[in-house]
Amino acid sequence: MPSTPSVKSGATLACSFGMTLSNLQVIPGTRDANVRDSAPMVNVRPFGMCRSMANPQVAAASAAAMGAMIPAACIPVCGAPWVPGDPMRMVQGAPALTPPSKLMCAYGGVITIIKPQ
């Protein structure tokens, strides 16, 4: 059975509420990512503009526009690691990050891996 590829630094990410793609950043000197590589603005960079009404900036801009949805700057808020990861392969002491893994943003977005690099 073929092994699922590991996700590398520079992998292409998408958020279900983001308007652009982003890239995963892994600590210098490490190429493979693990499930703990989920820190906002460090590992997970912004996705351009956000369309989630759970984002306070989007809600405020939309309210000011009489309810018309107005996107606002994306600042990811991820408080948990990627899931599920691959517990059979460890990277820097944590399960390897693999393409099926997902990361949740506190504003309701689901961050997925589009291209593992």
HUJO-V564717 format. One record per residue. N is the residue number from 1. PHI is phi as a letter, one per 30 degrees, with the letter a starting at -180 (999 if undefined). OMEGA is omega in radians with two decimals (* if undefined). NEAR is the number of other C-alpha atoms within 10 Angstrom. Layout:
n->{N | N}
phi->{PHI | PHI}
omega->{OMEGA | OMEGA}
near->{NEAR | NEAR}
This chain:
n->{1 | 2 | 3 | 4 | 5 | 6 | 7 | 8 | 9 | 10 | 11 | 12 | 13 | 14 | 15 | 16 | 17 | 18 | 19 | 20 | 21 | 22 | 23 | 24 | 25 | 26 | 27 | 28 | 29 | 30 | 31 | 32 | 33 | 34 | 35 | 36 | 37 | 38 | 39 | 40 | 41 | 42 | 43 | 44 | 45 | 46 | 47 | 48 | 49 | 50 | 51 | 52 | 53 | 54 | 55 | 56 | 57 | 58 | 59 | 60 | 61 | 62 | 63 | 64 | 65 | 66 | 67 | 68 | 69 | 70 | 71 | 72 | 73 | 74 | 75 | 76 | 77 | 78 | 79 | 80 | 81 | 82 | 83 | 84 | 85 | 86 | 87 | 88 | 89 | 90 | 91 | 92 | 93 | 94 | 95 | 96 | 97 | 98 | 99 | 100 | 101 | 102 | 103 | 104 | 105 | 106 | 107 | 108 | 109 | 110 | 111 | 112 | 113 | 114 | 115 | 116 | 117}
phi->{999 | d | d | d | d | d | d | c | e | j | e | d | c | b | c | d | c | d | c | b | d | b | b | d | c | c | e | e | j | b | c | d | c | b | d | d | d | b | d | d | i | c | c | c | d | d | c | i | c | c | c | d | d | d | d | e | d | d | d | d | d | d | d | d | c | h | j | d | d | c | d | b | e | d | b | e | b | c | c | b | d | d | b | c | i | c | d | d | b | c | b | h | i | b | e | d | d | b | e | d | d | b | b | c | c | d | c | j | d | c | c | b | c | d | b | d | i}
omega->{-3.10 | -3.14 | 3.05 | -3.11 | 3.05 | 3.08 | -3.09 | 3.02 | -3.10 | 3.13 | -3.14 | -3.12 | 3.03 | 3.05 | -3.10 | 3.09 | 3.14 | -3.11 | 3.07 | 3.06 | 3.11 | 3.10 | 3.09 | 3.08 | 3.12 | -3.09 | 3.14 | -3.14 | 3.11 | -3.14 | -3.13 | -3.13 | 3.02 | -3.04 | 3.12 | 3.10 | -3.03 | -3.09 | 3.10 | 3.10 | 3.07 | 3.11 | -3.09 | -3.10 | -3.13 | 3.14 | -3.14 | 3.14 | -3.12 | 3.12 | -3.11 | 3.09 | 3.06 | 3.08 | -3.08 | 3.12 | 3.10 | -3.14 | -3.13 | 3.14 | 3.14 | 3.10 | 3.13 | 3.12 | 3.09 | 3.06 | 3.08 | -3.10 | 3.13 | 3.11 | 3.09 | -3.11 | 3.11 | 2.98 | -3.08 | 3.08 | -3.09 | -3.08 | -3.10 | 3.11 | 3.02 | 3.05 | 0.09 | -3.03 | -3.14 | -3.09 | 3.11 | 3.10 | -3.13 | 3.08 | -3.13 | 3.06 | 3.13 | 3.12 | 3.13 | 3.05 | -3.12 | -3.08 | 3.12 | -3.10 | 3.12 | 3.13 | -3.12 | 3.02 | -3.14 | 3.13 | 3.04 | -3.14 | 3.04 | -3.12 | -3.11 | 3.12 | -3.12 | -3.14 | -3.04 | 3.07 | *}
near->{3 | 4 | 5 | 11 | 15 | 20 | 24 | 21 | 20 | 18 | 19 | 18 | 21 | 20 | 26 | 17 | 22 | 24 | 17 | 15 | 15 | 21 | 21 | 22 | 22 | 22 | 12 | 7 | 6 | 12 | 15 | 23 | 29 | 26 | 25 | 20 | 22 | 24 | 17 | 15 | 14 | 13 | 18 | 22 | 19 | 24 | 22 | 18 | 17 | 26 | 22 | 21 | 19 | 13 | 23 | 12 | 19 | 21 | 20 | 16 | 17 | 17 | 13 | 12 | 11 | 8 | 11 | 11 | 17 | 19 | 22 | 21 | 16 | 22 | 20 | 24 | 19 | 19 | 13 | 15 | 18 | 23 | 16 | 16 | 23 | 20 | 13 | 8 | 14 | 16 | 18 | 11 | 10 | 17 | 20 | 26 | 31 | 24 | 17 | 17 | 18 | 20 | 21 | 21 | 20 | 14 | 18 | 15 | 22 | 15 | 23 | 18 | 23 | 16 | 14 | 21 | 15}
